[in-house]
Amino acid sequence: MRREPLSMLAQSDLLDTLIGRCVMHGGAAAGEAMLVIDGQTLDDLLQLSNRLRRLALFEDRIRAMVTARQ
């Protein structure tokens, strides 16, 4: 597993890449998609999942802070 976690931008790029593989040339979502995910991508997805799970505990407070600044 990677020692340093992915940045938020890198996490977003990872998800965009996966989503991009599930969209057809015209922009429509594919009914089904088969993806080949290598070990590094799997590690990145596991890190992202774990980070989101930890952040979920504070979701209400984060949301309140973000909306209070707008």
Residue, then its C-alpha position, 0 to 999 in steps of 0.5 A: m500500500r502507498r505510504e502517502p495518501l492520494s491528494m483530493l485532486a488525485q482521488s478525484d482523477l482516479l474516480d473520473t478515470l474509472i467513470g470515463r471507462c463506463v461512458m460510451h463515446g456519445g456520453a451515455a452511461a454504459g449499461e454494463a462495464m468490465l474494468v481491469i483494476d490493477g493492484q495499485t488502483l485497488d490500493d488507491l480505492l481502498q485508501l479512498s474508501n477508508r478515508l471516506r468512512r473516517l470522514a463520514l463520522f464528521e459529515d454533519r460538522i463538515r457540512a455545517m462549516v462549508t455552508a456557513r462560509q458561503 
